[in-house]
């Protein structure tokens, strides 16, 4: 999967980085490399399913729903 990210230099140093297509997926780092590593981790966590994403129907089948 390829996602576009935006890197912005922070006034106090380092970088703020976010993913426009994933609202709220934002991170930062003291260096460019650290910022990129941190946003990769943030993306992984953002896209990781959680138990609340699944609903068990009357037949006991797990279904994924989007709200």
mmCIF file of the N, C-alpha and C atoms, coordinates in Angstrom:
data_MODEL
# 
_entry.id   MODEL 
# 
loop_
_atom_site.group_PDB 
_atom_site.id 
_atom_site.type_symbol 
_atom_site.label_atom_id 
_atom_site.label_alt_id 
_atom_site.label_comp_id 
_atom_site.label_asym_id 
_atom_site.label_entity_id 
_atom_site.label_seq_id 
_atom_site.pdbx_PDB_ins_code 
_atom_site.Cartn_x 
_atom_site.Cartn_y 
_atom_site.Cartn_z 
_atom_site.occupancy 
_atom_site.B_iso_or_equiv 
_atom_site.pdbx_formal_charge 
_atom_site.auth_seq_id 
_atom_site.auth_comp_id 
_atom_site.auth_asym_id 
_atom_site.auth_atom_id 
_atom_site.pdbx_PDB_model_num 
ATOM 1   N N  . UNK A 1 1  ? 0.849   -1.166  0.000  1.00 0.00 ? 1  UNK A N  1 
ATOM 2   C CA . UNK A 1 1  ? 0.000   0.000   0.000  1.00 0.00 ? 1  UNK A CA 1 
ATOM 3   C C  . UNK A 1 1  ? 0.900   1.237   0.000  1.00 0.00 ? 1  UNK A C  1 
ATOM 4   N N  . UNK A 1 2  ? 0.564   2.176   -0.844 1.00 0.00 ? 2  UNK A N  1 
ATOM 5   C CA . UNK A 1 2  ? 1.288   3.431   -0.880 1.00 0.00 ? 2  UNK A CA 1 
ATOM 6   C C  . UNK A 1 2  ? 0.376   4.541   -0.381 1.00 0.00 ? 2  UNK A C  1 
ATOM 7   N N  . UNK A 1 3  ? 0.901   5.340   0.538  1.00 0.00 ? 3  UNK A N  1 
ATOM 8   C CA . UNK A 1 3  ? 0.164   6.470   1.085  1.00 0.00 ? 3  UNK A CA 1 
ATOM 9   C C  . UNK A 1 3  ? 1.022   7.713   0.957  1.00 0.00 ? 3  UNK A C  1 
ATOM 10  N N  . UNK A 1 4  ? 0.399   8.818   0.652  1.00 0.00 ? 4  UNK A N  1 
ATOM 11  C CA . UNK A 1 4  ? 1.101   10.091  0.579  1.00 0.00 ? 4  UNK A CA 1 
ATOM 12  C C  . UNK A 1 4  ? 1.184   10.680  1.989  1.00 0.00 ? 4  UNK A C  1 
ATOM 13  N N  . UNK A 1 5  ? 2.361   11.159  2.343  1.00 0.00 ? 5  UNK A N  1 
ATOM 14  C CA . UNK A 1 5  ? 2.547   11.795  3.644  1.00 0.00 ? 5  UNK A CA 1 
ATOM 15  C C  . UNK A 1 5  ? 3.006   13.236  3.427  1.00 0.00 ? 5  UNK A C  1 
ATOM 16  N N  . UNK A 1 6  ? 2.807   14.044  4.439  1.00 0.00 ? 6  UNK A N  1 
ATOM 17  C CA . UNK A 1 6  ? 3.251   15.438  4.401  1.00 0.00 ? 6  UNK A CA 1 
ATOM 18  C C  . UNK A 1 6  ? 4.210   15.643  5.570  1.00 0.00 ? 6  UNK A C  1 
ATOM 19  N N  . UNK A 1 7  ? 5.406   16.105  5.262  1.00 0.00 ? 7  UNK A N  1 
ATOM 20  C CA . UNK A 1 7  ? 6.422   16.420  6.263  1.00 0.00 ? 7  UNK A CA 1 
ATOM 21  C C  . UNK A 1 7  ? 6.534   17.932  6.368  1.00 0.00 ? 7  UNK A C  1 
ATOM 22  N N  . UNK A 1 8  ? 6.439   18.429  7.586  1.00 0.00 ? 8  UNK A N  1 
ATOM 23  C CA . UNK A 1 8  ? 6.570   19.873  7.806  1.00 0.00 ? 8  UNK A CA 1 
ATOM 24  C C  . UNK A 1 8  ? 7.635   20.110  8.871  1.00 0.00 ? 8  UNK A C  1 
ATOM 25  N N  . UNK A 1 9  ? 8.594   20.975  8.596  1.00 0.00 ? 9  UNK A N  1 
ATOM 26  C CA . UNK A 1 9  ? 9.568   21.309  9.643  1.00 0.00 ? 9  UNK A CA 1 
ATOM 27  C C  . UNK A 1 9  ? 8.858   21.977  10.820 1.00 0.00 ? 9  UNK A C  1 
ATOM 28  N N  . UNK A 1 10 ? 9.211   21.566  12.029 1.00 0.00 ? 10 UNK A N  1 
ATOM 29  C CA . UNK A 1 10 ? 8.634   22.162  13.233 1.00 0.00 ? 10 UNK A CA 1 
ATOM 30  C C  . UNK A 1 10 ? 9.459   23.378  13.634 1.00 0.00 ? 10 UNK A C  1 
ATOM 31  N N  . UNK A 1 11 ? 8.810   24.440  14.111 1.00 0.00 ? 11 UNK A N  1 
ATOM 32  C CA . UNK A 1 11 ? 9.538   25.651  14.524 1.00 0.00 ? 11 UNK A CA 1 
ATOM 33  C C  . UNK A 1 11 ? 10.593  25.370  15.605 1.00 0.00 ? 11 UNK A C  1 
ATOM 34  N N  . UNK A 1 12 ? 10.308  24.410  16.485 1.00 0.00 ? 12 UNK A N  1 
ATOM 35  C CA . UNK A 1 12 ? 11.243  24.089  17.563 1.00 0.00 ? 12 UNK A CA 1 
ATOM 36  C C  . UNK A 1 12 ? 12.271  23.042  17.153 1.00 0.00 ? 12 UNK A C  1 
ATOM 37  N N  . UNK A 1 13 ? 12.252  22.641  15.887 1.00 0.00 ? 13 UNK A N  1 
ATOM 38  C CA . UNK A 1 13 ? 13.175  21.631  15.370 1.00 0.00 ? 13 UNK A CA 1 
ATOM 39  C C  . UNK A 1 13 ? 12.465  20.325  15.102 1.00 0.00 ? 13 UNK A C  1 
ATOM 40  N N  . UNK A 1 14 ? 13.033  19.522  14.267 1.00 0.00 ? 14 UNK A N  1 
ATOM 41  C CA . UNK A 1 14 ? 12.430  18.248  13.914 1.00 0.00 ? 14 UNK A CA 1 
ATOM 42  C C  . UNK A 1 14 ? 11.347  18.417  12.870 1.00 0.00 ? 14 UNK A C  1 
ATOM 43  N N  . UNK A 1 15 ? 10.512  17.400  12.751 1.00 0.00 ? 15 UNK A N  1 
ATOM 44  C CA . UNK A 1 15 ? 9.474   17.378  11.725 1.00 0.00 ? 15 UNK A CA 1 
ATOM 45  C C  . UNK A 1 15 ? 8.157   16.876  12.299 1.00 0.00 ? 15 UNK A C  1 
ATOM 46  N N  . UNK A 1 16 ? 7.084   17.437  11.797 1.00 0.00 ? 16 UNK A N  1 
ATOM 47  C CA . UNK A 1 16 ? 5.744   16.904  12.011 1.00 0.00 ? 16 UNK A CA 1 
ATOM 48  C C  . UNK A 1 16 ? 5.354   16.242  10.698 1.00 0.00 ? 16 UNK A C  1 
ATOM 49  N N  . UNK A 1 17 ? 4.739   15.076  10.790 1.00 0.00 ? 17 UNK A N  1 
ATOM 50  C CA . UNK A 1 17 ? 4.361   14.339  9.591  1.00 0.00 ? 17 UNK A CA 1 
ATOM 51  C C  . UNK A 1 17 ? 2.942   13.807  9.763  1.00 0.00 ? 17 UNK A C  1 
ATOM 52  N N  . UNK A 1 18 ? 2.156   13.894  8.689  1.00 0.00 ? 18 UNK A N  1 
ATOM 53  C CA . UNK A 1 18 ? 0.791   13.372  8.742  1.00 0.00 ? 18 UNK A CA 1 
ATOM 54  C C  . UNK A 1 18 ? 0.403   12.753  7.409  1.00 0.00 ? 18 UNK A C  1 
ATOM 55  N N  . UNK A 1 19 ? -0.692  11.989  7.457  1.00 0.00 ? 19 UNK A N  1 
ATOM 56  C CA . UNK A 1 19 ? -1.200  11.283  6.283  1.00 0.00 ? 19 UNK A CA 1 
ATOM 57  C C  . UNK A 1 19 ? -2.565  11.891  5.956  1.00 0.00 ? 19 UNK A C  1 
ATOM 58  N N  . UNK A 1 20 ? -2.666  12.686  4.892  1.00 0.00 ? 20 UNK A N  1 
ATOM 59  C CA . UNK A 1 20 ? -3.939  13.345  4.582  1.00 0.00 ? 20 UNK A CA 1 
ATOM 60  C C  . UNK A 1 20 ? -5.118  12.375  4.395  1.00 0.00 ? 20 UNK A C  1 
ATOM 61  N N  . UNK A 1 21 ? -4.845  11.194  3.868  1.00 0.00 ? 21 UNK A N  1 
ATOM 62  C CA . UNK A 1 21 ? -5.939  10.245  3.622  1.00 0.00 ? 21 UNK A CA 1 
ATOM 63  C C  . UNK A 1 21 ? -6.353  9.461   4.864  1.00 0.00 ? 21 UNK A C  1 
ATOM 64  N N  . UNK A 1 22 ? -5.635  9.628   5.980  1.00 0.00 ? 22 UNK A N  1 
ATOM 65  C CA . UNK A 1 22 ? -5.971  8.965   7.242  1.00 0.00 ? 22 UNK A CA 1 
ATOM 66  C C  . UNK A 1 22 ? -6.147  10.037  8.317  1.00 0.00 ? 22 UNK A C  1 
ATOM 67  N N  . UNK A 1 23 ? -7.343  10.573  8.459  1.00 0.00 ? 23 UNK A N  1 
ATOM 68  C CA . UNK A 1 23 ? -7.579  11.667  9.415  1.00 0.00 ? 23 UNK A CA 1 
ATOM 69  C C  . UNK A 1 23 ? -7.082  11.324  10.823 1.00 0.00 ? 23 UNK A C  1 
ATOM 70  N N  . UNK A 1 24 ? -6.331  12.232  11.386 1.00 0.00 ? 24 UNK A N  1 
ATOM 71  C CA . UNK A 1 24 ? -5.824  12.041  12.736 1.00 0.00 ? 24 UNK A CA 1 
ATOM 72  C C  . UNK A 1 24 ? -4.541  11.241  12.826 1.00 0.00 ? 24 UNK A C  1 
ATOM 73  N N  . UNK A 1 25 ? -4.052  10.720  11.704 1.00 0.00 ? 25 UNK A N  1 
ATOM 74  C CA . UNK A 1 25 ? -2.807  9.950   11.701 1.00 0.00 ? 25 UNK A CA 1 
ATOM 75  C C  . UNK A 1 25 ? -1.655  10.935  11.557 1.00 0.00 ? 25 UNK A C  1 
ATOM 76  N N  . UNK A 1 26 ? -1.029  11.252  12.679 1.00 0.00 ? 26 UNK A N  1 
ATOM 77  C CA . UNK A 1 26 ? 0.006   12.281  12.733 1.00 0.00 ? 26 UNK A CA 1 
ATOM 78  C C  . UNK A 1 26 ? 1.107   11.818  13.680 1.00 0.00 ? 26 UNK A C  1 
ATOM 79  N N  . UNK A 1 27 ? 2.327   12.226  13.401 1.00 0.00 ? 27 UNK A N  1 
ATOM 80  C CA . UNK A 1 27 ? 3.444   11.904  14.266 1.00 0.00 ? 27 UNK A CA 1 
ATOM 81  C C  . UNK A 1 27 ? 4.502   12.977  14.097 1.00 0.00 ? 27 UNK A C  1 
ATOM 82  N N  . UNK A 1 28 ? 5.636   12.758  14.747 1.00 0.00 ? 28 UNK A N  1 
ATOM 83  C CA . UNK A 1 28 ? 6.735   13.714  14.641 1.00 0.00 ? 28 UNK A CA 1 
ATOM 84  C C  . UNK A 1 28 ? 8.035   12.998  14.932 1.00 0.00 ? 28 UNK A C  1 
ATOM 85  N N  . UNK A 1 29 ? 9.127   13.684  14.679 1.00 0.00 ? 29 UNK A N  1 
ATOM 86  C CA . UNK A 1 29 ? 10.442  13.133  14.975 1.00 0.00 ? 29 UNK A CA 1 
ATOM 87  C C  . UNK A 1 29 ? 11.481  14.232  14.987 1.00 0.00 ? 29 UNK A C  1 
ATOM 88  N N  . UNK A 1 30 ? 12.577  13.984  15.693 1.00 0.00 ? 30 UNK A N  1 
ATOM 89  C CA . UNK A 1 30 ? 13.646  14.961  15.776 1.00 0.00 ? 30 UNK A CA 1 
ATOM 90  C C  . UNK A 1 30 ? 14.441  15.057  14.477 1.00 0.00 ? 30 UNK A C  1 
ATOM 91  N N  . UNK A 1 31 ? 14.428  13.983  13.688 1.00 0.00 ? 31 UNK A N  1 
ATOM 92  C CA . UNK A 1 31 ? 15.119  13.968  12.396 1.00 0.00 ? 31 UNK A CA 1 
ATOM 93  C C  . UNK A 1 31 ? 14.139  13.456  11.328 1.00 0.00 ? 31 UNK A C  1 
ATOM 94  N N  . UNK A 1 32 ? 14.504  13.630  10.091 1.00 0.00 ? 32 UNK A N  1 
ATOM 95  C CA . UNK A 1 32 ? 13.679  13.132  8.996  1.00 0.00 ? 32 UNK A CA 1 
ATOM 96  C C  . UNK A 1 32 ? 13.491  11.625  9.106  1.00 0.00 ? 32 UNK A C  1 
ATOM 97  N N  . UNK A 1 33 ? 14.573  10.913  9.394  1.00 0.00 ? 33 UNK A N  1 
ATOM 98  C CA . UNK A 1 33 ? 14.506  9.452   9.511  1.00 0.00 ? 33 UNK A CA 1 
ATOM 99  C C  . UNK A 1 33 ? 13.585  9.026   10.656 1.00 0.00 ? 33 UNK A C  1 
ATOM 100 N N  . UNK A 1 34 ? 13.694  9.703   11.799 1.00 0.00 ? 34 UNK A N  1 
ATOM 101 C CA . UNK A 1 34 ? 12.853  9.375   12.947 1.00 0.00 ? 34 UNK A CA 1 
ATOM 102 C C  . UNK A 1 34 ? 11.379  9.674   12.651 1.00 0.00 ? 34 UNK A C  1 
ATOM 103 N N  . UNK A 1 35 ? 11.121  10.793  11.981 1.00 0.00 ? 35 UNK A N  1 
ATOM 104 C CA . UNK A 1 35 ? 9.745   11.148  11.626 1.00 0.00 ? 35 UNK A CA 1 
ATOM 105 C C  . UNK A 1 35 ? 9.140   10.103  10.698 1.00 0.00 ? 35 UNK A C  1 
ATOM 106 N N  . UNK A 1 36 ? 9.913   9.644   9.718  1.00 0.00 ? 36 UNK A N  1 
ATOM 107 C CA . UNK A 1 36 ? 9.418   8.622   8.792  1.00 0.00 ? 36 UNK A CA 1 
ATOM 108 C C  . UNK A 1 36 ? 9.170   7.296   9.499  1.00 0.00 ? 36 UNK A C  1 
ATOM 109 N N  . UNK A 1 37 ? 10.070  6.912   10.388 1.00 0.00 ? 37 UNK A N  1 
ATOM 110 C CA . UNK A 1 37 ? 9.891   5.682   11.162 1.00 0.00 ? 37 UNK A CA 1 
ATOM 111 C C  . UNK A 1 37 ? 8.641   5.775   12.040 1.00 0.00 ? 37 UNK A C  1 
ATOM 112 N N  . UNK A 1 38 ? 8.456   6.925   12.674 1.00 0.00 ? 38 UNK A N  1 
ATOM 113 C CA . UNK A 1 38 ? 7.303   7.108   13.562 1.00 0.00 ? 38 UNK A CA 1 
ATOM 114 C C  . UNK A 1 38 ? 5.987   7.109   12.798 1.00 0.00 ? 38 UNK A C  1 
ATOM 115 N N  . UNK A 1 39 ? 5.953   7.707   11.607 1.00 0.00 ? 39 UNK A N  1 
ATOM 116 C CA . UNK A 1 39 ? 4.690   7.727   10.864 1.00 0.00 ? 39 UNK A CA 1 
ATOM 117 C C  . UNK A 1 39 ? 4.362   6.338   10.322 1.00 0.00 ? 39 UNK A C  1 
ATOM 118 N N  . UNK A 1 40 ? 5.379   5.549   10.000 1.00 0.00 ? 40 UNK A N  1 
ATOM 119 C CA . UNK A 1 40 ? 5.111   4.158   9.580  1.00 0.00 ? 40 UNK A CA 1 
ATOM 120 C C  . UNK A 1 40 ? 4.430   3.393   10.710 1.00 0.00 ? 40 UNK A C  1 
ATOM 121 N N  . UNK A 1 41 ? 4.927   3.570   11.923 1.00 0.00 ? 41 UNK A N  1 
ATOM 122 C CA . UNK A 1 41 ? 4.320   2.913   13.086 1.00 0.00 ? 41 UNK A CA 1 
ATOM 123 C C  . UNK A 1 41 ? 2.900   3.440   13.322 1.00 0.00 ? 41 UNK A C  1 
ATOM 124 N N  . UNK A 1 42 ? 2.707   4.746   13.179 1.00 0.00 ? 42 UNK A N  1 
ATOM 125 C CA . UNK A 1 42 ? 1.377   5.332   13.363 1.00 0.00 ? 42 UNK A CA 1 
ATOM 126 C C  . UNK A 1 42 ? 0.391   4.794   12.328 1.00 0.00 ? 42 UNK A C  1 
ATOM 127 N N  . UNK A 1 43 ? 0.848   4.638   11.088 1.00 0.00 ? 43 UNK A N  1 
ATOM 128 C CA . UNK A 1 43 ? -0.011  4.093   10.028 1.00 0.00 ? 43 UNK A CA 1 
ATOM 129 C C  . UNK A 1 43 ? -0.392  2.653   10.359 1.00 0.00 ? 43 UNK A C  1 
ATOM 130 N N  . UNK A 1 44 ? 0.585   1.849   10.771 1.00 0.00 ? 44 UNK A N  1 
ATOM 131 C CA . UNK A 1 44 ? 0.298   0.457   11.140 1.00 0.00 ? 44 UNK A CA 1 
ATOM 132 C C  . UNK A 1 44 ? -0.757  0.394   12.238 1.00 0.00 ? 44 UNK A C  1 
ATOM 133 N N  . UNK A 1 45 ? -0.609  1.217   13.257 1.00 0.00 ? 45 UNK A N  1 
ATOM 134 C CA . UNK A 1 45 ? -1.579  1.223   14.357 1.00 0.00 ? 45 UNK A CA 1 
ATOM 135 C C  . UNK A 1 45 ? -2.940  1.741   13.900 1.00 0.00 ? 45 UNK A C  1 
ATOM 136 N N  . UNK A 1 46 ? -2.941  2.737   13.048 1.00 0.00 ? 46 UNK A N  1 
ATOM 137 C CA . UNK A 1 46 ? -4.187  3.320   12.540 1.00 0.00 ? 46 UNK A CA 1 
ATOM 138 C C  . UNK A 1 46 ? -4.981  2.277   11.767 1.00 0.00 ? 46 UNK A C  1 
ATOM 139 N N  . UNK A 1 47 ? -4.280  1.468   10.972 1.00 0.00 ? 47 UNK A N  1 
ATOM 140 C CA . UNK A 1 47 ? -4.953  0.500   10.106 1.00 0.00 ? 47 UNK A CA 1 
ATOM 141 C C  . UNK A 1 47 ? -5.211  -0.841  10.782 1.00 0.00 ? 47 UNK A C  1 
ATOM 142 N N  . UNK A 1 48 ? -4.664  -1.045  11.972 1.00 0.00 ? 48 UNK A N  1 
ATOM 143 C CA . UNK A 1 48 ? -4.843  -2.301  12.686 1.00 0.00 ? 48 UNK A CA 1 
ATOM 144 C C  . UNK A 1 48 ? -6.285  -2.429  13.174 1.00 0.00 ? 48 UNK A C  1 
ATOM 145 N N  . UNK A 1 49 ? -6.949  -3.538  12.824 1.00 0.00 ? 49 UNK A N  1 
ATOM 146 C CA . UNK A 1 49 ? -8.331  -3.696  13.295 1.00 0.00 ? 49 UNK A CA 1 
ATOM 147 C C  . UNK A 1 49 ? -8.361  -3.921  14.805 1.00 0.00 ? 49 UNK A C  1 
ATOM 148 N N  . UNK A 1 50 ? -9.427  -3.450  15.425 1.00 0.00 ? 50 UNK A N  1 
ATOM 149 C CA . UNK A 1 50 ? -9.637  -3.674  16.851 1.00 0.00 ? 50 UNK A CA 1 
ATOM 150 C C  . UNK A 1 50 ? -10.924 -4.468  17.021 1.00 0.00 ? 50 UNK A C  1 
ATOM 151 N N  . UNK A 1 51 ? -11.104 -5.052  18.198 1.00 0.00 ? 51 UNK A N  1 
ATOM 152 C CA . UNK A 1 51 ? -12.270 -5.905  18.439 1.00 0.00 ? 51 UNK A CA 1 
ATOM 153 C C  . UNK A 1 51 ? -13.580 -5.197  18.142 1.00 0.00 ? 51 UNK A C  1 
ATOM 154 N N  . UNK A 1 52 ? -13.651 -3.903  18.399 1.00 0.00 ? 52 UNK A N  1 
ATOM 155 C CA . UNK A 1 52 ? -14.883 -3.159  18.173 1.00 0.00 ? 52 UNK A CA 1 
ATOM 156 C C  . UNK A 1 52 ? -15.244 -3.076  16.693 1.00 0.00 ? 52 UNK A C  1 
ATOM 157 N N  . UNK A 1 53 ? -14.297 -3.394  15.797 1.00 0.00 ? 53 UNK A N  1 
ATOM 158 C CA . UNK A 1 53 ? -14.554 -3.344  14.369 1.00 0.00 ? 53 UNK A CA 1 
ATOM 159 C C  . UNK A 1 53 ? -15.335 -4.568  13.883 1.00 0.00 ? 53 UNK A C  1 
ATOM 160 N N  . UNK A 1 54 ? -15.483 -5.570  14.745 1.00 0.00 ? 54 UNK A N  1 
ATOM 161 C CA . UNK A 1 54 ? -16.133 -6.809  14.348 1.00 0.00 ? 54 UNK A CA 1 
ATOM 162 C C  . UNK A 1 54 ? -17.424 -7.024  15.139 1.00 0.00 ? 54 UNK A C  1 
ATOM 163 N N  . UNK A 1 55 ? -18.444 -7.528  14.479 1.00 0.00 ? 55 UNK A N  1 
ATOM 164 C CA . UNK A 1 55 ? -19.727 -7.816  15.103 1.00 0.00 ? 55 UNK A CA 1 
ATOM 165 C C  . UNK A 1 55 ? -20.062 -9.277  14.824 1.00 0.00 ? 55 UNK A C  1 
ATOM 166 N N  . UNK A 1 56 ? -20.491 -9.991  15.863 1.00 0.00 ? 56 UNK A N  1 
ATOM 167 C CA . UNK A 1 56 ? -20.893 -11.383 15.679 1.00 0.00 ? 56 UNK A CA 1 
ATOM 168 C C  . UNK A 1 56 ? -22.393 -11.396 15.439 1.00 0.00 ? 56 UNK A C  1 
ATOM 169 N N  . UNK A 1 57 ? -22.797 -11.950 14.288 1.00 0.00 ? 57 UNK A N  1 
ATOM 170 C CA . UNK A 1 57 ? -24.228 -11.975 13.963 1.00 0.00 ? 57 UNK A CA 1 
ATOM 171 C C  . UNK A 1 57 ? -24.894 -13.165 14.655 1.00 0.00 ? 57 UNK A C  1 
ATOM 172 N N  . UNK A 1 58 ? -26.188 -13.388 14.390 1.00 0.00 ? 58 UNK A N  1 
ATOM 173 C CA . UNK A 1 58 ? -26.973 -14.417 15.064 1.00 0.00 ? 58 UNK A CA 1 
ATOM 174 C C  . UNK A 1 58 ? -26.451 -15.827 14.792 1.00 0.00 ? 58 UNK A C  1 
ATOM 175 N N  . UNK A 1 59 ? -25.767 -16.040 13.685 1.00 0.00 ? 59 UNK A N  1 
ATOM 176 C CA . UNK A 1 59 ? -25.228 -17.355 13.337 1.00 0.00 ? 59 UNK A CA 1 
ATOM 177 C C  . UNK A 1 59 ? -23.818 -17.550 13.884 1.00 0.00 ? 59 UNK A C  1 
ATOM 178 N N  . UNK A 1 60 ? -23.306 -16.572 14.630 1.00 0.00 ? 60 UNK A N  1 
ATOM 179 C CA . UNK A 1 60 ? -21.964 -16.681 15.187 1.00 0.00 ? 60 UNK A CA 1 
ATOM 180 C C  . UNK A 1 60 ? -20.870 -16.359 14.186 1.00 0.00 ? 60 UNK A C  1 
ATOM 181 N N  . UNK A 1 61 ? -21.234 -15.707 13.091 1.00 0.00 ? 61 UNK A N  1 
ATOM 182 C CA . UNK A 1 61 ? -20.254 -15.351 12.068 1.00 0.00 ? 61 UNK A CA 1 
ATOM 183 C C  . UNK A 1 61 ? -19.743 -13.946 12.350 1.00 0.00 ? 61 UNK A C  1 
ATOM 184 N N  . UNK A 1 62 ? -18.446 -13.787 12.280 1.00 0.00 ? 62 UNK A N  1 
ATOM 185 C CA . UNK A 1 62 ? -17.861 -12.469 12.495 1.00 0.00 ? 62 UNK A CA 1 
ATOM 186 C C  . UNK A 1 62 ? -17.917 -11.703 11.187 1.00 0.00 ? 62 UNK A C  1 
ATOM 187 N N  . UNK A 1 63 ? -18.418 -10.492 11.285 1.00 0.00 ? 63 UNK A N  1 
ATOM 188 C CA . UNK A 1 63 ? -18.504 -9.622  10.119 1.00 0.00 ? 63 UNK A CA 1 
ATOM 189 C C  . UNK A 1 63 ? -17.807 -8.312  10.431 1.00 0.00 ? 63 UNK A C  1 
ATOM 190 N N  . UNK A 1 64 ? -17.181 -7.773  9.429  1.00 0.00 ? 64 UNK A N  1 
ATOM 191 C CA . UNK A 1 64 ? -16.552 -6.468  9.590  1.00 0.00 ? 64 UNK A CA 1 
ATOM 192 C C  . UNK A 1 64 ? -17.556 -5.412  9.109  1.00 0.00 ? 64 UNK A C  1 
ATOM 193 N N  . UNK A 1 65 ? -17.714 -4.357  9.906  1.00 0.00 ? 65 UNK A N  1 
ATOM 194 C CA . UNK A 1 65 ? -18.625 -3.283  9.527  1.00 0.00 ? 65 UNK A CA 1 
ATOM 195 C C  . UNK A 1 65 ? -17.877 -1.964  9.501  1.00 0.00 ? 65 UNK A C  1 
ATOM 196 N N  . UNK A 1 66 ? -18.368 -1.063  8.720  1.00 0.00 ? 66 UNK A N  1 
ATOM 197 C CA . UNK A 1 66 ? -17.794 0.279   8.647  1.00 0.00 ? 66 UNK A CA 1 
ATOM 198 C C  . UNK A 1 66 ? -18.845 1.273   9.100  1.00 0.00 ? 66 UNK A C  1 
ATOM 199 N N  . UNK A 1 67 ? -18.453 2.151   10.008 1.00 0.00 ? 67 UNK A N  1 
ATOM 200 C CA . UNK A 1 67 ? -19.404 3.160   10.497 1.00 0.00 ? 67 UNK A CA 1 
ATOM 201 C C  . UNK A 1 67 ? -18.885 4.542   10.209 1.00 0.00 ? 67 UNK A C  1 
# 
